[in-house]
Amino acid sequence: MSSWPRADRAGFTLVEAVISVLIVGVMLVAALEAIGAAARDSVLQQEQCKTTALAEQLLSEIRQCSYVDPNTESGETRATWDDVSDYDNLDEQPPTSRTGSPLAGYTNWKRKVEVFFVDPNDPSAAVGSDAGLKSIAVTVVSPAGKSTTLTALRSKNSAYEQTLRTETTYTSWADITVQVGANSGARSVAGVNLINQVP
């Protein structure tokens, strides 16, 4: 009886190959999920920054106006609004500058304002008549439908109400727009309310 020489095994069996493919597949799916989660977080973070910047910019614009209307005029537009209550029920899509031109990069965004009287002893409580303090709520809705509301208070005793003897300029907001590339439409907008706000 003859026997064939036994060859040494040098390779994977079919079972080992299948197990290896399964392990690599599971690791690949986990890695892709981690990359996808990081990308989603980055988009959400950029969206939140834009939302906050839009709300703070409008709040800053409103807070610099008079507490009460210094001269009631008919046919006012946003460019001529001169008191806080003029902004009540402002609802815009897309958000615009004070001159009415749309803000670049915010085509599908929404922004609205609500102004109401509040109790000076409890600013979270709305009241029906003027007690010397107004609450300004600016709500920004992103293209994804996420809504963010920022609130500020405006007093009738604010420094903005004082008549100054010399010409004075208050700066309460600073922003920057950066365009990436000469022909690129990609823009980055950021802004900040300054620390030394007039109350």
C-alpha positions in Angstrom: 0.0 0.0 0.0 1.5 3.2 -1.1 1.0 6.5 0.6 1.3 10.0 -0.9 3.6 12.4 0.9 1.7 14.8 3.0 2.1 18.4 2.0 2.6 21.0 4.7 -0.4 23.3 5.1 0.5 26.9 4.0 -2.7 29.1 3.8 -6.1 29.8 5.1 -8.9 27.4 5.1 -12.3 28.5 3.9 -13.6 28.9 7.5 -10.7 31.0 8.5 -11.1 33.2 5.4 -14.8 33.7 6.2 -14.1 34.6 9.8 -11.4 37.1 8.8 -13.8 38.8 6.3 -16.5 39.1 9.0 -14.1 40.7 11.5 -12.8 43.2 8.9 -16.4 44.0 7.9 -17.5 44.6 11.5 -14.5 46.9 12.1 -15.2 48.8 8.8 -18.8 49.4 9.7 -17.8 50.7 13.2 -15.2 53.0 11.7 -17.7 54.4 9.1 -20.2 55.0 11.8 -17.7 56.9 13.9 -16.7 59.0 10.9 -20.4 59.7 10.1 -21.1 60.8 13.7 -18.1 63.1 13.7 -19.3 64.7 10.4 -22.8 65.2 11.8 -21.5 66.7 15.0 -19.4 69.1 12.9 -22.4 70.2 10.8 -24.5 70.7 14.0 -21.8 72.7 15.7 -21.5 75.0 12.6 -25.2 75.4 12.5 -25.4 76.3 16.2 -22.7 78.9 15.7 -24.6 80.5 12.8 -27.9 80.3 14.8 -26.4 82.1 17.8 -24.7 84.7 15.6 -28.0 85.5 13.8 -29.9 85.9 17.0 -27.2 88.0 18.8 -26.8 90.3 15.7 -30.5 91.2 15.7 -30.7 91.5 19.5 -27.8 94.0 19.4 -29.6 96.0 16.7 -32.8 96.1 18.7 -31.2 97.0 22.1 -29.7 100.2 20.6 -33.1 101.6 19.8 -35.1 103.8 22.1 -37.3 102.3 24.8 -40.3 104.3 23.6 -41.0 105.7 20.2 -39.4 109.2 20.1 -41.5 110.2 17.0 -44.4 108.2 15.8 -44.4 108.1 12.0 -46.6 106.3 9.5 -45.0 104.1 6.9 -41.9 103.2 8.8 -39.6 100.5 7.4 -37.0 98.6 9.3 -34.4 101.1 8.2 -36.2 103.8 10.0 -37.4 101.8 13.1 -36.3 103.8 16.1 -37.7 102.0 19.1 -37.7 98.5 20.5 -41.4 97.8 20.0 -41.1 98.5 16.3 -39.4 95.1 16.0 -42.3 93.2 17.6 -43.6 90.5 15.2 -40.7 90.9 12.8 -40.8 87.6 10.8 -38.2 87.2 8.0 -37.0 84.5 5.7 -34.3 84.8 4.8 -32.8 87.0 7.5 -31.9 90.5 6.3 -29.7 93.4 7.3 -31.3 96.6 8.6 -31.3 98.0 5.0 -33.4 95.0 3.8 -30.7 93.1 1.9 -30.6 89.4 2.5 -27.7 88.1 4.6 -25.3 86.0 2.5 -25.3 82.3 3.3 -28.7 82.2 5.1 -31.1 81.5 2.3 -33.2 78.9 4.1 -33.0 80.4 7.6 -35.9 82.0 9.5 -35.8 84.7 12.2 -38.6 86.2 14.2 -38.9 88.7 17.1 -41.3 89.1 20.0 -41.2 92.1 22.3 -43.4 92.3 25.5 -43.6 94.0 28.8 -42.2 92.2 31.9 -42.2 92.7 35.6 -39.0 94.4 36.8 -39.1 92.3 40.0 -39.6 89.1 38.0 -38.3 89.5 34.4 -39.6 86.0 33.5 -43.2 87.2 34.1 -45.0 89.0 31.3 -47.3 91.8 32.3 -50.0 93.6 30.3 -48.9 97.2 30.9 -45.6 99.1 30.8 -43.6 98.7 34.0 -40.4 100.1 32.6 -38.9 96.8 31.3 -39.3 95.0 28.0 -38.2 91.5 27.0 -36.9 90.9 23.5 -37.0 87.3 22.3 -35.3 86.5 19.0 -36.0 83.0 17.6 -33.8 81.6 14.8 -34.9 78.5 12.9 -32.2 76.6 10.9 -32.8 74.9 7.5 -33.0 71.6 9.4 -35.8 73.0 11.6 -33.9 73.4 14.8 -35.2 76.4 16.7 -33.1 78.5 19.1 -34.3 81.5 21.1 -32.2 84.2 22.8 -33.7 86.8 25.1 -32.5 90.2 26.2 -34.0 92.8 28.5 -34.3 96.6 27.7 -35.0 99.1 30.4 -36.5 102.6 30.1 -33.6 103.7 32.3 -30.9 102.4 30.0 -27.9 104.7 29.0 -29.3 104.6 25.5 -32.2 106.8 26.8 -29.9 109.5 28.1 -29.4 112.7 26.0 -25.7 113.2 25.6 -24.0 116.6 25.2 -21.6 115.3 22.5 -21.9 112.9 19.7 -21.4 109.3 20.9 -21.2 106.0 19.1 -22.0 102.8 20.9 -20.4 99.6 19.5 -22.1 96.5 20.7 -21.5 94.0 18.0 -18.6 93.0 15.8 -18.6 90.4 13.1 -16.4 89.0 10.3 -17.1 87.3 7.0 -14.4 85.1 5.4 -14.6 83.8 1.9 -12.5 80.7 1.1 -11.0 80.7 -2.4 -11.4 83.3 -5.1 -14.3 81.7 -6.9 -15.7 79.7 -4.1 -19.2 80.4 -2.6 -18.1 79.0 0.7 -18.3 81.6 3.5 -17.8 81.6 7.2 -19.6 84.2 9.3 -18.9 84.8 13.0 -19.8 87.6 15.4 -19.7 88.5 19.0 -21.5 90.9 21.4 -18.9 93.1 23.1 -18.5 92.8 26.8 -18.9 96.4 27.7 -22.6 96.7 26.7 -24.6 99.7 27.5 -27.3 98.5 30.0 
